[in-house]
Amino acid sequence: MQKTSTGRRPASSSSQPAAALLDNRLQLEWRGRRTAPPRQQTLGATLDWSFGLIGENERIVFQRLAIFAGHFTLKGAIAVAAGAEMPEDRAVEALEQLVVKSLVSAQPDGASRRYRLLDATRAYALQKLADGGQLAEIAHRHALYVQCTLEVGMKDKEGSDHASRLPERASLLADARAALQWVYANDEGAGLRVPLAGSCTRLFVELNLLNEARIWSDRALAMLDEADRGGAWELELQSTLGHAFMFTERNSEQAEAALRRGLEIAEALSDHANTFRLLSRLNMFYRRTGRYRHLVPTALYAERIARVIGDTAGIAGSKALLGVSYHLAGDQAEAQAHLDQGLRDDAALRGTQPGHFAYSRTPQIPLARVLWLRGFPDRALECIRPLVGASAPHDVVMHCIALCWSASVFGWLGDWSSVEAMTDRLAAHASMHGLVPYEAVAVGFRAQSMIARGEVAGGVELMRSALPRLHADRYELYASAFAADLSRGLVNLGQLTEGIQVLHETILGVEQEGGAFDMPELLRLRGELEAHNGSLDAAEADLVASISLAEQQGALSWRLRAEMSLARLRVRQGLKNPLEQLAQTYARFSEGFETADLKAARRVLNEPAA
């Protein structure tokens, strides 16, 4: 007999208790034991009486329907209750009689009906099924029905939004969980373990149940045999594992290996929808790990695949993917161009369901940051407000990203009250959904706010706790900005040498990965610290490099900051016309004059006249 993944020998079908398929509250004994509570004895007697009054076919169907953990359809009822000895018409007739006799409840569901057994009635019927020795057979039928129903929902044509499939799939959640528990605990279900897990984990991802998706995909992959390797089920499981692992655990080599293996299978099978999905998830992985050199190539590949598919939402999604990739890689003009293209088909993107290959592409999230960098602070703020209000993404991961990236823009704008509000929401949301890595990001934003508000010692201590967590999770997307805040805080505490060292190591790490969108700001800050340390030549070199890189990236706001720092340095050096370049850069702005940086620039420009 085969062992389970825990190493224990599973119970046989004859000894498997009915309670294994029920919640603990339903572990009832219906034989009227004298030790049972009086209410339970009365309920048991009532059900015994009702059971004795119904016909044989109704008894059989009644017991078999108890296998459903939630509501079920007529199709589902036929799948588990009908068979060679119970033709469909007799099963349907028996179901109708059970509804008439109030042993099964029915409620309208559009043009059809949904059925269910009340918890107490289900426990009674399930015990009868176990006593009759049919539990294993019916549980197998039930698991097969769940698997087949979910699999059909996965086989829509490329580009389908699954809109008609998702409600039916979502209604199977309780039964998917029960079926998985049974097939992995019983040898009779061994043949269904991989396909059932593959079907269910896709559902878990669609419903944002990422911890469950990770657990079951990992368990199923450990049981793959040679027949399943390189096939559709391994593709589904690898894709799910990599995706779920990076959001619930860490951006590990295991997560990357799973995504790469999934992509390899998708390409071999010419599965374009899953190829796009895997490229998108790999792109997300590279973003999170700070490996920005890989972003644009994966996004361009995804765009080619989307055009092969020819789906409007998919093409818009590829533009969003390209936009965020160019943004992080440090080309803000290209980023804005692609994000604007994605927004033109925003309605198609917003209409996608979780099963769509381009689901969760939200161009507005990166566009807000791009607009600020490009020198449009007011437009950036207008772009943010819907993302953190009524139009916040429903997908739990995208909701976290919207909060994180909005917090970064509010920080650039100098609105620390909003940063703190975004941080509180991020921490609560991440905790609610088990998205552990985002909890560390929330700590980083909280520390950033404390340092900016002057609570430097507490902020530095908190940031010292956040950064090691992020590095351990290989979550580098926010680490460079947080390291910059740590360096500022250290300098404020009189630890100049350590502050410069933190920044220097951060810049080296970013350079090794091919640079990033925030490199101009990192160089600027190092230049300021070097000037503070008396290394004026090194400071000037960093500030000039920052200005040049900001211009190359199309990041006018970074340039303005660097010009302010350089202007202060040149005033200190006593150079001629120290404010000329700053004045020219300031004149390039057409909005945002009440935001923190532009107000600071005006103060610098007016200092000589003061």
Buried (B, 14 or more C-beta within 10 A) or exposed (E): EEEBEEEEEBEEBEEBEBBBBBEEEBEBEBEEEEEBEEEBBEBBEEBEEBBEEBEEBBBBBBBBBBBBBBBBBBEBBBBBBBBEEBEBEBBBBBBBBBBEEEBBBBEEEEEEBBBBBEEBBBBBBBBBBBEEEBBBBBBBBBBBBBBBBBBEBBEBEBBBBBEEBBEBBBBBBEBBBBBBBBBBBBBBBBEBBBBBBBBBBBBBBBBBBBBBBBBBBBBBBEBBEEEBEBBBBBBBBBBBBBBBBBBBBBBBEBBBEBBBBBBBBBBEBEBBBBBBBBBBBBBBBBBBBBBBBBBBEBBBBBBEBBEBBEBBBBBBBBBBBBBBBBBBBBBBEBBBBBBBBBBEBBEBBEEBBBBBBBBBBBBBBBBBBBBBBBBBBBBBBEBBEEBBEEEBBEBBBBBBBBBBBBBBBBBBBBBBEBBBBBBBBBBEBBEEBBBBBBBBBBBBBBBBBBBBBEBBEBBBEBBEEBBEBBBEBBBBBBBBBBBBBBBBBBBBBEBBEBBBBBBBEBBEBBEEBBBBBBBBBBBBBBBBBBBEBEBBEBBBBBBBBBBBBBBEBBBBBBBBBBBBBBBBBBBEEEEEEBBEBBBEBBEEBEBBEEBBBBEBBEEBBEEEEE
